[in-house]
Amino acid sequence: MLTINNINKSYAGNHALSNVSLHIPEGICYGLVGPNGAGKSTLIKIIASVIHNFDGHVQFSNNKLQIGYVPQEISLEETVTAYDNLYFFGKLYGLYGKVLNRRANQVLSEIGLENRGKDKVLTFSGGMKRRLNIGCALMHKPRLIITDEPTVGIDPQSRQYIFQMIEQLKANGCTIIYASHYMEEIEQICDEAAFMDHGQIVENGPVESLLQKYAIPAVYVKGQHGLPDDIDQYGSVTSKDNGYLITTSNPLKVMEKLIDFSRMKDCRLERLELSKPSLEEVFFALTGTQLRD
Ligand SMILES: Nc1ncnc2c1ncn2[C@@H]1O[C@H](COP(=O)(O)OP(=O)(O)OP(=O)(O)O)[C@@H](O)[C@H]1O
């Protein structure tokens, strides 16, 4: 779908992107993750042709590819209705007449605002505005949708609705680029992801592979007894919430040992859980925990 080669971009001599290269396959949701100032928005604006003065190449598999860009800031005219906003963006994308009217109503329904089309945007909640912001970028049925932090400041219901919209777009064959700070979002909806830091890609690939490569599983145990003497040969042990967290590359063996131990001591385990490695661990492993502001 899209190949990015050696992109460099500076603002007044400060490097925002350094030698960024990526390949984004067709039909997937591709996550861009990174701390504040990592360069996600700059990269997205370059792909969306909002920024033109940069070094390097962005190559699309199809030169006539239609792109829908959802900016980080809500870009709506709040004094007019939701329908009018969609109508305006549809016109910008070259739609007119009955087709434009039909598409605006269709998009209102896709973004869950079919009953609010005639209301002014200034009466909308944050979630409704975010959904409308996305809707405006969908008017011309783009094949590539680029979204920059589309869930900032919204409630879990709107967030879930946006995820379902993304799933539906993907099911329709669209490709989505999704920038976010929220690891759990990337983990939930993205097939592949690139981690950015200080204007560079520090790692990229399928989300599952990244988890396997960087995140170590752990076993959490809480019970009446201590731990087997030799447990630390299987991993590192830390105290957590009146129990123990054992970080280990062999979680099944550790669980087996803990169960045997509790039987031997004849005491009840309160909790024994395998804690799934998270993308947040991968994020901190790759970018560190130091503040960026
Ligand atoms: N218009 C601009 N003028 C000057 N510097 C800019 C401009 N836009 C971005 N930068 C700088 O470029 C770097 C990358 O910023 P960018 O907004 O692309 O990062 P980001 O990963 O999207 O951050 P955030 O998550 O905070 O939105 C930062 O150091 C930022 O201060």
The ligand as an SDF file (V2000), in Angstrom:
LIG
                    3D

 31 33  0  0  0  0  0  0  0  0999 V2000
    5.1600   23.2800   13.3180 N   0  0  0  0  0  0  0  0  0  0  0  0
    6.2120   22.9830   14.0640 C   0  0  0  0  0  0  0  0  0  0  0  0
    7.1930   23.8880   14.2690 N   0  0  0  0  0  0  0  0  0  0  0  0
    8.2900   23.5990   15.0000 C   0  0  0  0  0  0  0  0  0  0  0  0
    8.5090   22.3920   15.5860 N   0  0  0  0  0  0  0  0  0  0  0  0
    7.5590   21.4590   15.4360 C   0  0  0  0  0  0  0  0  0  0  0  0
    6.3710   21.6990   14.6630 C   0  0  0  0  0  0  0  0  0  0  0  0
    5.6120   20.5700   14.6740 N   0  0  0  0  0  0  0  0  0  0  0  0
    6.2980   19.6610   15.4100 C   0  0  0  0  0  0  0  0  0  0  0  0
    7.4590   20.2030   15.8610 N   0  0  0  0  0  0  0  0  0  0  0  0
    8.4800   19.5070   16.6670 C   0  0  0  0  0  0  0  0  0  0  0  0
    8.8240   18.3130   15.9900 O   0  0  0  0  0  0  0  0  0  0  0  0
    8.9860   17.2210   16.9050 C   0  0  0  0  0  0  0  0  0  0  0  0
    8.0010   16.1210   16.5530 C   0  0  0  0  0  0  0  0  0  0  0  0
    6.6810   16.5850   16.7930 O   0  0  0  0  0  0  0  0  0  0  0  0
    5.3710   15.7620   16.4310 P   0  0  0  0  0  0  0  0  0  0  0  0
    4.1870   16.6440   16.7250 O   0  0  0  0  0  0  0  0  0  0  0  0
    5.5110   15.2210   15.0730 O   0  0  0  0  0  0  0  0  0  0  0  0
    5.4550   14.5650   17.4870 O   0  0  0  0  0  0  0  0  0  0  0  0
    4.3100   13.6020   18.0370 P   0  0  0  0  0  0  0  0  0  0  0  0
    4.9430   12.2730   18.2040 O   0  0  0  0  0  0  0  0  0  0  0  0
    3.1120   13.6700   17.1530 O   0  0  0  0  0  0  0  0  0  0  0  0
    3.9830   14.2270   19.4480 O   0  0  0  0  0  0  0  0  0  0  0  0
    2.5750   14.2950   20.2380 P   0  0  0  0  0  0  0  0  0  0  0  0
    2.3030   12.8940   20.6730 O   0  0  0  0  0  0  0  0  0  0  0  0
    2.8820   15.2050   21.3800 O   0  0  0  0  0  0  0  0  0  0  0  0
    1.5510   14.8270   19.2920 O   0  0  0  0  0  0  0  0  0  0  0  0
    8.7670   17.8200   18.2970 C   0  0  0  0  0  0  0  0  0  0  0  0
   10.0200   18.1560   18.8210 O   0  0  0  0  0  0  0  0  0  0  0  0
    7.9390   19.0510   18.0250 C   0  0  0  0  0  0  0  0  0  0  0  0
    8.1600   20.0420   19.0120 O   0  0  0  0  0  0  0  0  0  0  0  0
  1  2  1  0
  2  3  1  0
  2  7  2  0
  3  4  2  0
  4  5  1  0
  5  6  2  0
  6  7  1  0
  6 10  1  0
  7  8  1  0
  8  9  2  0
  9 10  1  0
 10 11  1  0
 11 12  1  0
 11 30  1  0
 12 13  1  0
 13 14  1  0
 13 28  1  0
 14 15  1  0
 15 16  1  0
 16 17  2  0
 16 18  1  0
 16 19  1  0
 19 20  1  0
 20 21  2  0
 20 22  1  0
 20 23  1  0
 23 24  1  0
 24 25  2  0
 24 26  1  0
 24 27  1  0
 28 29  1  0
 28 30  1  0
 30 31  1  0
M  END
$$$$
